[in-house]
Amino acid sequence: MLNYIITYDLVDHGFVQSRTTGFEDFAREMRRYPLEEIINAFWVKPSKIIEAAHLYIRAQRLVIIVNADTVTPDELILINDLALITGNVGRDGAGIIVLRASGNAQGLIDMGVSPDYLPGQQPLTDIAVRQKFEAAWHRTLPLEKGRDAIGIIKGVEKGDIQGILVVGIDAISEIGNAIFEVPIFSVLVHTVFPETPPYPDVVLPGATFAESEGTFTNCERRIQRLHRAIPPFSGKENWEIISLLARVLDYSMDYPSVSSISAEIADLAPIFKAGIYGEQWPFLDNGKFGTKDGLAQLCLAEPENSEVVEKV
């Protein structure tokens, strides 16, 4: 579809010129892959690609819904490119919704539970961003990026990681119990004790969602307020447990309430602001994306070892 739209000049040039960067290089690279070769490689009828392209372009309000578990990062980049060159991003009724496996998975990423980003999806490698967080947290941040979930599990299995704290997920059902088989110190924050061995060294009683305060961010990045229905029966909320553990490690995290945490988030993360509940970020009312120059970068994710590359 990208190739067809560019070849037959069906691009929204007004949007591309005012809201994106890198189009000329992107279009030049895209034309390297002849449409006929792509169609033959993926066993798709030409008429279907042409029909889909025109349906997409003609639609006044169109949203692409993607299952994050069934596409690669490169494929997500190309889907993003498709929305950008047709002007289907940053306006009402259009955009991309990425469906993730767990509830509030978007919120976790927004809060910096990522090897590459700090809260607010701010790059760990950005010097100004690092200085801002270091000043607020009174600690020097690591220069190298962290590990994702798979990297952590591999690090545990190889012995590179000597201790692990699992918070906020059902470790047995989602990441498997093998992580507790390795002879390292393991701590699990959960609302119930694991049903089957192997068991972690320590289980700290957590709180259910009904016993917690905070927010959930859904797949369209709308921030939803979570109010506590009942007080915790026997455990503590995740933020309280993390704060208490930090004090044991000689780092003060004195948050008297969830509202004080929300205030810090709003202060350090530009994508959030006061009174964000119920709103959808990023806030594009200024006509800019969340990049340094306010423009979205078009980039081509080249397929590796694919039949398309071999034929071209």
Backbone as CSV, one residue per row, in Angstrom:
resi,resn,N_x,N_y,N_z,CA_x,CA_y,CA_z,C_x,C_y,C_z
1,MET,0.823,-1.206,0.000,0.000,0.000,0.000,0.857,1.256,0.000
2,LEU,1.912,1.250,0.782,2.821,2.396,0.793,3.404,2.643,-0.593
3,ASN,3.861,1.571,-1.205,4.448,1.693,-2.539,3.429,2.235,-3.535
4,TYR,2.213,1.722,-3.517,1.166,2.141,-4.455,0.812,3.611,-4.235
5,ILE,0.642,4.003,-2.973,0.259,5.381,-2.661,1.335,6.368,-3.101
6,ILE,2.594,6.004,-2.919,3.689,6.887,-3.323,3.850,6.890,-4.844
7,THR,3.784,5.729,-5.469,3.967,5.627,-6.925,2.919,6.429,-7.680
8,TYR,1.680,6.371,-7.208,0.587,7.060,-7.907,0.231,8.399,-7.255
9,ASP,1.143,8.921,-6.451,1.034,10.263,-5.864,-0.320,10.487,-5.181
10,LEU,-0.658,9.585,-4.291,-1.879,9.705,-3.503,-1.579,10.184,-2.090
11,VAL,-0.407,10.761,-1.930,0.072,11.223,-0.632,-0.637,12.526,-0.236
12,ASP,-0.883,12.696,1.051,-1.409,13.964,1.572,-0.219,14.910,1.743
13,HIS,0.131,15.625,0.679,1.345,16.439,0.685,1.270,17.596,1.686
14,GLY,0.095,18.131,1.904,-0.036,19.206,2.871,0.346,18.760,4.267
15,PHE,-0.155,17.587,4.668,0.169,17.045,5.980,1.637,16.661,6.055
16,VAL,2.132,16.006,5.009,3.522,15.549,5.000,4.486,16.719,5.127
17,GLN,4.231,17.803,4.400,5.142,18.950,4.414,5.114,19.697,5.737
18,SER,3.954,19.774,6.363,3.825,20.571,7.580,4.042,19.781,8.864
19,ARG,3.892,18.430,8.803,3.912,17.671,10.052,4.957,16.568,10.099
20,THR,5.676,16.328,8.993,6.648,15.230,8.978,7.988,15.688,8.426
21,THR,8.974,14.834,8.551,10.293,15.078,7.975,10.833,13.772,7.398
22,GLY,11.675,13.890,6.383,12.303,12.713,5.786,11.519,12.066,4.677
23,PHE,10.502,12.766,4.119,9.659,12.116,3.118,10.411,11.790,1.836
24,GLU,11.243,12.693,1.351,11.924,12.458,0.073,12.792,11.210,0.130
25,ASP,13.569,11.080,1.188,14.410,9.883,1.335,13.550,8.636,1.501
26,PHE,12.472,8.766,2.266,11.576,7.637,2.492,10.951,7.165,1.178
27,ALA,10.446,8.123,0.380,9.807,7.779,-0.893,10.814,7.157,-1.857
28,ARG,12.036,7.694,-1.871,13.069,7.162,-2.759,13.382,5.693,-2.408
29,GLU,13.497,5.412,-1.129,13.789,4.043,-0.712,12.608,3.119,-0.985
30,MET,11.398,3.637,-0.767,10.215,2.802,-0.989,10.085,2.396,-2.450
31,ARG,10.479,3.278,-3.370,10.369,2.973,-4.800,11.373,1.911,-5.237
32,ARG,12.348,1.598,-4.375,13.318,0.542,-4.714,12.649,-0.819,-4.769
33,TYR,11.499,-0.967,-4.129,10.810,-2.240,-4.085,9.623,-2.203,-5.051
34,PRO,9.775,-2.726,-6.267,8.681,-2.693,-7.240,7.418,-3.343,-6.686
35,LEU,6.286,-2.723,-6.961,5.017,-3.229,-6.443,4.770,-4.676,-6.879
36,GLU,5.120,-4.999,-8.114,4.886,-6.357,-8.614,5.675,-7.391,-7.824
37,GLU,6.910,-7.045,-7.467,7.742,-7.977,-6.704,7.154,-8.209,-5.314
38,ILE,6.682,-7.130,-4.703,6.112,-7.248,-3.355,4.863,-8.119,-3.385
39,ILE,4.011,-7.879,-4.376,2.771,-8.648,-4.496,3.062,-10.129,-4.677
40,ASN,4.010,-10.464,-5.551,4.352,-11.860,-5.794,4.944,-12.526,-4.564
41,ALA,5.721,-11.748,-3.773,6.379,-12.312,-2.597,5.380,-12.695,-1.519
42,PHE,4.315,-11.936,-1.388,3.372,-12.172,-0.291,2.047,-12.780,-0.754
43,TRP,1.968,-13.208,-2.013,0.790,-13.909,-2.511,-0.491,-13.088,-2.300
44,VAL,-0.425,-11.811,-2.625,-1.591,-10.932,-2.502,-2.021,-10.484,-3.887
45,LYS,-3.308,-10.538,-4.157,-3.815,-10.098,-5.450,-3.635,-8.586,-5.590
46,PRO,-3.127,-8.113,-6.717,-2.940,-6.671,-6.925,-4.217,-5.877,-6.683
47,SER,-5.330,-6.420,-7.103,-6.599,-5.698,-6.942,-6.930,-5.455,-5.475
48,LYS,-6.526,-6.386,-4.607,-6.805,-6.234,-3.184,-5.986,-5.099,-2.577
49,ILE,-4.718,-4.991,-2.978,-3.880,-3.903,-2.473,-4.415,-2.570,-2.965
50,ILE,-4.775,-2.493,-4.226,-5.286,-1.242,-4.786,-6.607,-0.868,-4.115
51,GLU,-7.476,-1.850,-3.915,-8.767,-1.591,-3.263,-8.564,-1.094,-1.836
52,ALA,-7.667,-1.764,-1.100,-7.408,-1.363,0.284,-6.822,0.037,0.360
53,ALA,-5.912,0.364,-0.562,-5.297,1.692,-0.565,-6.336,2.780,-0.789
54,HIS,-7.238,2.576,-1.738,-8.251,3.598,-2.033,-9.291,3.684,-0.925
55,LEU,-9.649,2.576,-0.322,-10.561,2.615,0.821,-9.957,3.418,1.971
56,TYR,-8.678,3.203,2.195,-7.992,3.897,3.284,-7.902,5.399,3.017
57,ILE,-7.585,5.743,1.794,-7.409,7.152,1.451,-8.744,7.900,1.477
58,ARG,-9.808,7.257,1.013,-11.106,7.929,0.924,-11.791,8.090,2.276
59,ALA,-11.430,7.249,3.241,-12.109,7.280,4.536,-11.890,8.613,5.244
60,GLN,-12.967,9.190,5.743,-12.871,10.450,6.472,-12.361,10.235,7.897
61,ARG,-12.779,9.149,8.503,-12.339,8.812,9.861,-11.904,7.353,9.843
62,LEU,-10.634,7.121,10.049,-10.117,5.769,9.942,-9.054,5.509,11.000
63,VAL,-9.222,4.412,11.703,-8.282,4.013,12.749,-7.709,2.641,12.413
64,ILE,-6.395,2.502,12.486,-5.734,1.207,12.313,-5.589,0.567,13.691
65,ILE,-6.124,-0.641,13.856,-6.023,-1.365,15.128,-5.062,-2.529,14.934
66,VAL,-4.020,-2.574,15.765,-2.941,-3.548,15.591,-2.773,-4.368,16.864
67,ASN,-2.612,-5.669,16.720,-2.279,-6.545,17.832,-0.764,-6.546,17.997
68,ALA,-0.276,-5.968,19.087,1.168,-5.828,19.284,1.882,-7.171,19.363
69,ASP,1.163,-8.240,19.681,1.785,-9.554,19.821,1.947,-10.284,18.497
70,THR,1.369,-9.752,17.415,1.413,-10.460,16.135,2.185,-9.703,15.059
71,VAL,2.725,-8.548,15.386,3.505,-7.784,14.408,4.877,-7.483,14.997
72,THR,5.842,-7.283,14.118,7.199,-6.953,14.536,7.337,-5.439,14.693
73,PRO,8.369,-4.971,15.388,8.598,-3.526,15.477,8.726,-2.858,14.117
74,ASP,9.389,-3.535,13.170,9.521,-2.966,11.823,8.173,-2.810,11.151
75,GLU,7.294,-3.775,11.361,5.956,-3.681,10.780,5.160,-2.535,11.394
76,LEU,5.353,-2.310,12.670,4.690,-1.180,13.329,5.187,0.151,12.757
77,ILE,6.478,0.220,12.442,7.034,1.427,11.841,6.380,1.705,10.493
78,LEU,6.213,0.665,9.691,5.606,0.831,8.370,4.135,1.213,8.477
79,ILE,3.425,0.662,9.458,2.027,1.045,9.681,1.951,2.523,10.066
80,ASN,2.887,2.952,10.888,2.951,4.356,11.278,3.228,5.236,10.055
81,ASP,4.130,4.792,9.186,4.416,5.541,7.959,3.171,5.682,7.093
82,LEU,2.387,4.603,6.999,1.171,4.635,6.192,0.203,5.695,6.715
83,ALA,0.035,5.746,8.022,-0.870,6.737,8.605,-0.346,8.158,8.386
84,LEU,0.959,8.331,8.450,1.543,9.664,8.312,1.424,10.207,6.889
85,ILE,1.756,9.412,5.897,1.760,9.945,4.524,0.352,10.183,3.996
86,THR,-0.656,9.632,4.698,-2.039,9.871,4.291,-2.753,10.854,5.213
87,GLY,-2.025,11.401,6.185,-2.612,12.388,7.084,-3.601,11.823,8.077
88,ASN,-3.454,10.559,8.416,-4.392,9.917,9.332,-3.823,9.786,10.744
89,VAL,-3.172,10.830,11.195,-2.628,10.876,12.547,-2.832,12.293,13.084
90,GLY,-3.095,12.394,14.388,-3.150,13.713,15.004,-4.403,14.505,14.714
91,ARG,-5.487,13.809,14.356,-6.770,14.499,14.179,-7.878,13.596,14.693
92,ASP,-9.041,14.181,14.943,-10.147,13.424,15.509,-10.564,12.286,14.588
93,GLY,-10.779,11.114,15.177,-11.289,9.976,14.434,-10.282,9.254,13.582
94,ALA,-9.011,9.542,13.760,-7.981,8.878,12.960,-6.771,8.577,13.832
95,GLY,-6.018,7.562,13.427,-4.810,7.242,14.181,-4.530,5.754,14.196
96,ILE,-3.718,5.340,15.155,-3.319,3.944,15.306,-3.555,3.532,16.759
97,ILE,-4.203,2.403,16.953,-4.397,1.846,18.289,-3.660,0.511,18.354
98,VAL,-2.735,0.415,19.290,-1.951,-0.808,19.468,-2.512,-1.567,20.663
99,LEU,-3.044,-2.739,20.410,-3.598,-3.574,21.468,-2.490,-4.404,22.095
100,ARG,-2.374,-4.326,23.416,-1.340,-5.071,24.132,-1.985,-6.169,24.972
101,ALA,-1.157,-7.081,25.458,-1.677,-8.283,26.109,-2.338,-7.996,27.449
102,SER,-1.816,-7.046,28.214,-2.280,-6.836,29.583,-2.897,-5.454,29.754
103,GLY,-3.829,-5.372,30.698,-4.420,-4.091,31.026,-3.380,-3.137,31.594
104,ASN,-3.440,-1.883,31.188,-2.524,-0.827,31.623,-1.094,-1.045,31.155
105,ALA,-0.892,-1.886,30.141,0.451,-2.048,29.581,0.950,-0.721,29.012
106,GLN,0.044,0.062,28.433,0.425,1.386,27.935,0.880,2.279,29.076
107,GLY,0.168,2.210,30.202,0.536,3.020,31.358,1.902,2.679,31.916
108,LEU,2.276,1.393,31.872,3.593,0.983,32.341,4.691,1.643,31.512
109,ILE,4.513,1.629,30.196,5.502,2.256,29.320,5.568,3.756,29.579
110,ASP,4.400,4.369,29.749,4.354,5.808,30.005,5.093,6.184,31.289
111,MET,5.104,5.271,32.255,5.746,5.548,33.536,7.208,5.103,33.585
112,GLY,7.773,4.762,32.431,9.197,4.466,32.387,9.556,3.018,32.622
113,VAL,8.568,2.111,32.613,8.885,0.684,32.739,9.314,0.198,31.359
114,SER,10.482,0.630,30.967,11.025,0.377,29.633,12.536,0.512,29.711
115,PRO,13.282,-0.295,28.968,14.747,-0.199,29.008,15.298,1.048,28.329
116,ASP,14.488,1.725,27.513,14.979,2.850,26.711,14.458,4.215,27.149
117,TYR,13.385,4.225,27.944,12.725,5.493,28.220,12.524,5.720,29.710
118,LEU,12.546,6.997,30.075,12.178,7.443,31.408,10.690,7.793,31.385
119,PRO,10.084,8.109,32.532,8.655,8.459,32.527,8.324,9.538,31.500
120,GLY,7.155,9.388,30.898,6.750,10.311,29.856,7.331,9.961,28.500
121,GLN,7.853,8.726,28.370,8.494,8.267,27.132,9.600,9.221,26.680
122,GLN,10.381,9.698,27.650,11.509,10.572,27.366,12.783,9.731,27.275
123,PRO,13.545,9.885,26.197,14.697,9.004,25.959,15.739,9.063,27.074
124,LEU,16.186,7.900,27.477,17.212,7.810,28.507,18.512,8.457,28.049
125,THR,18.741,8.482,26.738,19.993,9.000,26.186,20.004,10.521,26.030
126,ASP,18.871,11.174,26.227,18.785,12.628,26.089,19.422,13.290,27.317
127,ILE,20.471,14.062,27.106,21.229,14.647,28.228,20.351,15.567,29.074
128,ALA,19.566,16.424,28.429,18.709,17.360,29.165,17.664,16.617,29.993
129,VAL,17.115,15.550,29.430,16.131,14.742,30.148,16.775,14.073,31.349
130,ARG,17.959,13.519,31.153,18.664,12.860,32.249,18.942,13.841,33.385
131,GLN,19.407,15.027,33.040,19.722,16.027,34.063,18.483,16.421,34.855
132,LYS,17.350,16.516,34.187,16.101,16.882,34.855,15.708,15.839,35.892
133,PHE,15.772,14.573,35.517,15.390,13.507,36.436,16.427,13.323,37.541
134,GLU,17.694,13.479,37.214,18.738,13.358,38.239,18.592,14.435,39.291
135,ALA,18.226,15.631,38.889,18.029,16.724,39.845,16.824,16.453,40.742
136,ALA,15.758,15.892,40.168,14.544,15.625,40.928,14.709,14.432,41.867
137,TRP,15.460,13.425,41.424,15.601,12.194,42.196,16.879,12.144,43.027
138,HIS,17.759,13.120,42.838,19.015,13.204,43.605,19.871,11.941,43.457
139,ARG,19.886,11.420,42.276,20.694,10.250,41.963,21.201,10.350,40.528
140,THR,22.366,9.761,40.250,22.898,9.698,38.900,22.309,8.487,38.192
141,LEU,21.754,8.704,37.018,21.136,7.611,36.271,22.183,6.839,35.471
142,PRO,21.985,5.537,35.277,22.931,4.755,34.468,23.014,5.297,33.044
143,LEU,24.193,5.226,32.463,24.381,5.707,31.092,23.837,4.714,30.068
144,GLU,23.922,3.429,30.378,23.463,2.421,29.428,21.991,2.099,29.679
145,LYS,21.310,1.680,28.611,19.902,1.339,28.755,19.756,0.036,29.542
146,GLY,18.557,-0.169,30.051,18.303,-1.360,30.850,17.955,-2.569,30.003
147,ARG,17.341,-3.567,30.614,16.949,-4.796,29.913,15.428,-4.869,29.847
148,ASP,14.935,-5.442,28.761,13.510,-5.712,28.697,13.218,-7.005,29.451
149,ALA,11.939,-7.425,29.458,11.554,-8.597,30.247,12.324,-9.848,29.823
150,ILE,12.469,-10.033,28.511,13.203,-11.210,28.013,14.667,-11.133,28.432
151,GLY,15.241,-9.928,28.342,16.634,-9.745,28.746,16.848,-10.010,30.217
152,ILE,15.865,-9.633,31.051,15.972,-9.891,32.491,15.944,-11.388,32.769
153,ILE,15.018,-12.078,32.130,14.907,-13.528,32.341,16.190,-14.234,31.909
154,LYS,16.738,-13.838,30.751,17.993,-14.437,30.292,19.133,-14.110,31.248
155,GLY,19.140,-12.881,31.769,20.178,-12.501,32.717,20.116,-13.305,33.993
156,VAL,18.899,-13.618,34.437,18.722,-14.453,35.620,19.230,-15.865,35.347
157,GLU,18.866,-16.403,34.186,19.268,-17.779,33.851,20.777,-17.915,33.685
158,LYS,21.435,-16.852,33.179,22.880,-16.898,32.965,23.672,-16.548,34.221
159,GLY,22.994,-16.040,35.233,23.690,-15.648,36.452,24.205,-14.228,36.441
160,ASP,23.844,-13.439,35.421,24.266,-12.037,35.379,23.511,-11.186,36.390
161,ILE,22.324,-11.627,36.766,21.486,-10.911,37.730,21.395,-11.753,38.997
162,GLN,21.699,-11.159,40.137,21.772,-11.897,41.387,20.524,-11.759,42.255
163,GLY,19.630,-10.874,41.862,18.399,-10.703,42.627,17.325,-10.094,41.751
164,ILE,16.073,-10.412,42.042,14.990,-9.912,41.208,13.768,-9.596,42.064
165,LEU,13.116,-8.489,41.728,11.873,-8.081,42.373,10.787,-8.074,41.301
166,VAL,9.772,-8.897,41.468,8.660,-8.989,40.513,7.455,-8.299,41.121
167,VAL,6.969,-7.256,40.440,5.882,-6.434,40.972,4.788,-6.279,39.930
168,GLY,3.561,-6.434,40.365,2.439,-6.010,39.546,1.975,-6.968,38.480
169,ILE,2.552,-8.134,38.363,2.081,-9.102,37.372,1.998,-10.474,38.015
170,ASP,1.259,-11.357,37.384,1.207,-12.749,37.823,2.390,-13.464,37.193
171,ALA,3.466,-13.561,37.939,4.715,-14.101,37.385,4.559,-15.533,36.908
172,ILE,3.715,-16.303,37.588,3.585,-17.713,37.227,2.899,-17.874,35.873
173,SER,1.840,-17.131,35.642,1.069,-17.317,34.412,1.635,-16.550,33.230
174,GLU,2.318,-15.421,33.473,2.745,-14.578,32.372,4.213,-14.773,31.985
175,ILE,5.091,-14.991,32.937,6.495,-15.180,32.574,7.015,-16.558,32.961
176,GLY,6.141,-17.374,33.560,6.537,-18.736,33.895,7.251,-18.800,35.237
177,ASN,7.212,-19.963,35.868,7.826,-20.107,37.188,9.304,-20.472,37.131
178,ALA,9.850,-20.634,35.911,11.265,-20.998,35.786,12.164,-19.918,36.368
179,ILE,11.674,-18.686,36.394,12.489,-17.593,36.901,12.818,-17.785,38.375
180,PHE,11.978,-18.562,39.102,12.220,-18.806,40.518,13.012,-20.089,40.761
181,GLU,13.328,-20.805,39.702,14.121,-22.027,39.843,15.609,-21.728,39.968
182,VAL,16.027,-20.578,39.431,17.435,-20.204,39.461,17.806,-19.801,40.893
183,PRO,18.959,-20.242,41.384,19.348,-19.945,42.769,19.818,-18.504,42.970
184,ILE,18.894,-17.559,42.838,19.160,-16.157,43.164,18.096,-15.702,44.145
185,PHE,18.330,-14.555,44.759,17.351,-14.030,45.706,16.185,-13.426,44.928
186,SER,14.964,-13.894,45.187,13.795,-13.443,44.452,12.700,-12.975,45.409
187,VAL,12.071,-11.867,45.039,10.975,-11.304,45.828,9.787,-11.101,44.898
188,LEU,8.623,-11.537,45.322,7.402,-11.391,44.539,6.397,-10.565,45.317
189,VAL,5.869,-9.523,44.698,4.777,-8.748,45.274,3.493,-9.229,44.622
190,HIS,2.615,-9.819,45.434,1.406,-10.416,44.860,0.297,-10.422,45.912
191,THR,-0.911,-10.619,45.433,-2.055,-10.634,46.341,-2.306,-12.021,46.927
192,VAL,-1.731,-13.060,46.278,-1.888,-14.417,46.788,-0.543,-15.128,46.707
193,PHE,-0.397,-16.172,47.522,0.827,-16.967,47.477,0.772,-17.870,46.253
194,PRO,1.907,-18.062,45.548,1.912,-18.935,44.361,1.346,-20.316,44.680
195,GLU,0.580,-20.849,43.721,-0.089,-22.127,43.941,0.869,-23.307,43.864
196,THR,1.856,-23.210,42.995,2.755,-24.352,42.778,4.208,-23.913,42.875
197,PRO,5.117,-24.823,43.262,6.542,-24.487,43.270,7.081,-24.413,41.858
198,PRO,8.260,-23.819,41.688,9.135,-23.253,42.712,8.601,-21.910,43.249
199,TYR,8.946,-21.638,44.493,8.462,-20.435,45.129,9.574,-19.391,45.225
200,PRO,9.223,-18.116,45.222,10.234,-17.081,45.466,10.697,-17.132,46.915
201,ASP,11.815,-16.496,47.200,12.329,-16.482,48.570,11.418,-15.688,49.497
202,VAL,10.846,-14.612,48.979,9.986,-13.757,49.793,8.757,-13.376,48.968
203,VAL,7.586,-13.412,49.593,6.357,-12.913,48.976,5.836,-11.778,49.838
204,LEU,5.748,-10.593,49.261,5.218,-9.429,49.963,3.754,-9.249,49.584
205,PRO,2.866,-9.112,50.565,1.435,-9.003,50.252,1.085,-7.680,49.591
206,GLY,0.571,-7.774,48.376,0.182,-6.582,47.639,-1.303,-6.313,47.749
207,ALA,-1.763,-5.353,46.951,-3.174,-4.973,46.947,-3.770,-5.231,45.564
208,THR,-5.036,-5.598,45.537,-5.720,-5.789,44.271,-6.066,-4.425,43.676
209,PHE,-6.544,-4.424,42.415,-6.911,-3.157,41.783,-8.044,-2.480,42.543
210,ALA,-8.920,-3.281,43.164,-10.045,-2.702,43.905,-9.589,-2.047,45.207
211,GLU,-8.362,-2.373,45.638,-7.818,-1.811,46.872,-6.780,-0.726,46.598
212,SER,-6.689,-0.285,45.347,-5.606,0.618,44.956,-6.126,1.937,44.406
213,GLU,-5.262,2.955,44.486,-5.503,4.259,43.881,-4.514,4.440,42.741
214,GLY,-4.888,5.195,41.731,-3.947,5.459,40.651,-4.656,5.711,39.334
215,THR,-4.035,5.270,38.267,-4.604,5.460,36.931,-4.383,4.219,36.073
216,PHE,-5.229,4.051,35.092,-5.047,3.086,34.019,-5.020,3.874,32.712
217,THR,-4.134,3.527,31.807,-4.101,4.146,30.486,-4.506,3.093,29.468
218,ASN,-5.590,3.353,28.757,-6.085,2.336,27.833,-5.350,2.381,26.498
219,CYS,-5.798,1.553,25.546,-5.060,1.396,24.302,-5.096,2.627,23.410
220,GLU,-6.034,3.549,23.630,-6.040,4.793,22.867,-5.349,5.922,23.643
221,ARG,-4.611,5.532,24.698,-3.824,6.450,25.515,-4.701,7.436,26.285
222,ARG,-5.880,6.983,26.686,-6.748,7.803,27.520,-6.511,7.415,28.970
223,ILE,-6.239,8.403,29.785,-5.873,8.172,31.180,-7.139,8.119,32.034
224,GLN,-7.323,7.004,32.721,-8.534,6.779,33.502,-8.199,6.688,34.989
225,ARG,-8.908,7.453,35.777,-8.675,7.484,37.220,-9.185,6.209,37.866
226,LEU,-8.376,5.633,38.742,-8.751,4.446,39.502,-8.934,4.836,40.961
227,HIS,-10.158,4.685,41.459,-10.453,4.992,42.857,-10.531,3.699,43.666
228,ARG,-10.021,3.759,44.880,-10.054,2.598,45.752,-11.500,2.300,46.168
229,ALA,-11.908,1.048,45.987,-13.258,0.644,46.386,-13.306,0.244,47.850
230,ILE,-12.255,-0.458,48.293,-12.166,-0.904,49.688,-10.718,-0.765,50.145
231,PRO,-10.469,-0.589,51.446,-9.091,-0.536,51.941,-8.411,-1.889,51.742
232,PRO,-7.077,-1.908,51.581,-6.363,-3.193,51.466,-6.645,-4.087,52.656
233,PHE,-6.957,-5.350,52.386,-7.312,-6.281,53.446,-6.103,-6.648,54.300
234,SER,-4.986,-6.977,53.634,-3.803,-7.377,54.398,-2.503,-6.881,53.782
235,GLY,-2.555,-6.344,52.575,-1.330,-5.932,51.909,-1.201,-4.432,51.766
236,LYS,-0.269,-4.024,50.918,-0.041,-2.616,50.629,-0.032,-2.415,49.122
237,GLU,-0.297,-1.180,48.697,-0.252,-0.867,47.278,1.193,-0.911,46.783
238,ASN,1.360,-1.105,45.478,2.705,-1.261,44.915,3.603,-0.082,45.231
239,TRP,3.078,1.148,45.111,3.908,2.323,45.349,4.370,2.388,46.802
240,GLU,3.538,1.903,47.728,3.942,1.896,49.134,5.055,0.883,49.376
241,ILE,4.939,-0.289,48.772,5.956,-1.330,48.941,7.288,-0.865,48.365
242,ILE,7.259,-0.276,47.161,8.496,0.205,46.538,9.128,1.300,47.389
243,SER,8.321,2.185,47.947,8.846,3.259,48.800,9.510,2.695,50.043
244,LEU,8.899,1.689,50.666,9.471,1.088,51.871,10.772,0.357,51.552
245,LEU,10.809,-0.342,50.434,12.045,-1.023,50.043,13.149,-0.013,49.752
246,ALA,12.800,1.103,49.136,13.794,2.137,48.846,14.406,2.683,50.130
247,ARG,13.597,2.851,51.148,14.130,3.353,52.428,15.121,2.374,53.031
248,VAL,14.840,1.084,52.906,15.771,0.064,53.413,17.102,0.156,52.680
249,LEU,17.047,0.563,51.398,18.257,0.695,50.583,18.846,2.099,50.683
250,ASP,18.419,2.846,51.707,18.978,4.173,52.000,18.658,5.202,50.924
251,TYR,17.457,5.097,50.356,16.989,6.112,49.430,15.585,6.528,49.848
252,SER,15.424,7.795,50.109,14.156,8.285,50.628,13.152,8.526,49.503
253,MET,12.018,7.827,49.581,10.900,8.079,48.670,9.690,8.435,49.522
254,ASP,9.606,9.695,49.889,8.574,10.149,50.824,7.363,10.691,50.061
255,TYR,6.538,9.777,49.605,5.294,10.168,48.963,4.152,9.929,49.949
256,PRO,3.524,10.982,50.445,2.436,10.784,51.412,1.172,10.205,50.808
257,SER,1.002,10.354,49.482,-0.224,9.877,48.850,-0.001,9.720,47.353
258,VAL,-1.000,9.147,46.686,-0.942,9.001,45.233,-0.927,10.357,44.545
259,SER,-1.613,11.323,45.126,-1.668,12.653,44.511,-0.297,13.303,44.438
260,SER,0.563,13.046,45.430,1.912,13.600,45.389,2.741,12.965,44.275
261,ILE,2.498,11.684,43.998,3.169,11.019,42.876,2.674,11.603,41.564
262,SER,1.375,11.825,41.460,0.794,12.413,40.244,1.364,13.803,39.988
263,ALA,1.581,14.560,41.065,2.147,15.909,40.917,3.565,15.843,40.354
264,GLU,4.359,14.875,40.814,5.716,14.723,40.294,5.688,14.298,38.832
265,ILE,4.771,13.410,38.483,4.640,12.973,37.081,4.344,14.166,36.185
266,ALA,3.375,14.988,36.590,2.993,16.149,35.785,4.140,17.142,35.648
267,ASP,4.995,17.202,36.672,6.110,18.149,36.652,7.248,17.669,35.759
268,LEU,7.493,16.354,35.732,8.648,15.821,35.012,8.332,15.309,33.609
269,ALA,7.073,14.980,33.341,6.707,14.392,32.050,5.800,15.344,31.269
270,PRO,6.309,15.971,30.210,5.531,16.946,29.451,4.252,16.395,28.822
271,ILE,4.192,15.071,28.555,2.992,14.545,27.917,1.811,14.534,28.871
272,PHE,2.075,14.720,30.161,1.005,14.803,31.139,0.892,16.237,31.638
273,LYS,-0.255,16.558,32.183,-0.460,17.892,32.715,-1.539,17.827,33.779
274,ALA,-1.750,18.940,34.490,-2.749,18.970,35.560,-4.134,18.675,34.986
275,GLY,-4.895,17.885,35.718,-6.245,17.568,35.274,-6.283,16.662,34.065
276,ILE,-5.361,15.671,34.014,-5.245,14.836,32.820,-6.280,13.723,32.775
277,TYR,-6.953,13.443,33.886,-7.840,12.291,33.915,-8.954,12.430,32.879
278,GLY,-9.161,11.360,32.121,-10.180,11.351,31.092,-9.704,11.882,29.761
279,GLU,-8.512,12.475,29.722,-7.997,13.029,28.480,-7.087,12.016,27.784
280,GLN,-6.826,12.311,26.528,-6.009,11.423,25.701,-4.714,12.139,25.336
281,TRP,-3.605,11.512,25.612,-2.331,12.110,25.228,-1.839,11.380,23.978
282,PRO,-0.897,11.926,23.226,-0.288,13.238,23.431,-1.258,14.364,23.066
283,PHE,-1.043,15.512,23.683,-1.897,16.661,23.427,-1.381,17.378,22.186
284,LEU,-2.112,17.226,21.090,-1.651,17.743,19.803,-2.370,19.028,19.404
285,ASP,-2.881,19.766,20.418,-3.615,20.980,20.095,-2.708,22.066,19.512
286,ASN,-1.386,21.907,19.669,-0.462,22.880,19.074,0.023,22.445,17.693
287,GLY,-0.523,21.333,17.203,-0.156,20.875,15.869,1.235,20.293,15.767
288,LYS,1.788,19.827,16.888,3.136,19.284,16.884,3.153,17.905,17.531
289,PHE,4.075,17.079,17.051,4.299,15.776,17.662,5.321,15.932,18.793
290,GLY,5.438,14.876,19.597,6.318,14.941,20.758,7.775,14.709,20.443
291,THR,8.297,15.348,19.405,9.716,15.277,19.050,10.343,16.646,19.251
292,LYS,11.662,16.717,19.161,12.340,17.985,19.413,11.891,19.071,18.445
293,ASP,11.712,18.716,17.173,11.295,19.716,16.184,9.792,19.701,15.933
294,GLY,9.060,18.838,16.662,7.619,18.781,16.513,7.136,18.047,15.284
295,LEU,8.062,17.422,14.550,7.722,16.723,13.315,7.880,15.215,13.495
296,ALA,7.015,14.464,12.822,7.122,13.003,12.835,8.141,12.553,11.801
297,GLN,8.995,11.617,12.187,10.049,11.138,11.306,9.570,9.941,10.499
298,LEU,9.596,10.073,9.179,9.300,8.944,8.305,10.561,8.112,8.124
299,CYS,10.457,6.818,8.314,11.637,5.971,8.154,11.206,4.624,7.603
300,LEU,12.075,4.028,6.838,11.787,2.756,6.199,12.433,1.625,6.980
301,ALA,11.615,0.692,7.411,12.129,-0.503,8.080,12.355,-1.554,7.011
302,GLU,13.606,-1.768,6.641,13.901,-2.697,5.551,13.754,-4.133,6.030
303,PRO,13.012,-4.962,5.297,12.871,-6.365,5.681,14.192,-7.102,5.550
304,GLU,14.517,-7.901,6.563,15.775,-8.640,6.558,15.534,-10.088,6.115
305,ASN,16.398,-10.560,5.192,16.354,-11.949,4.735,14.979,-12.346,4.195
306,SER,14.280,-11.409,3.610,12.951,-11.724,3.108,13.010,-12.037,1.626
307,GLU,11.946,-12.633,1.151,11.868,-12.978,-0.267,11.874,-11.721,-1.123
308,VAL,11.324,-10.643,-0.573,11.284,-9.387,-1.327,12.700,-8.909,-1.609
309,VAL,13.532,-8.887,-0.578,14.908,-8.416,-0.742,15.659,-9.304,-1.718
310,GLU,15.450,-10.611,-1.611,16.153,-11.533,-2.497,15.783,-11.283,-3.955
311,LYS,14.502,-11.022,-4.199,14.066,-10.799,-5.576,14.566,-9.471,-6.112
312,VAL,14.533,-8.422,-5.249,14.990,-7.119,-5.700,16.492,-7.133,-5.900
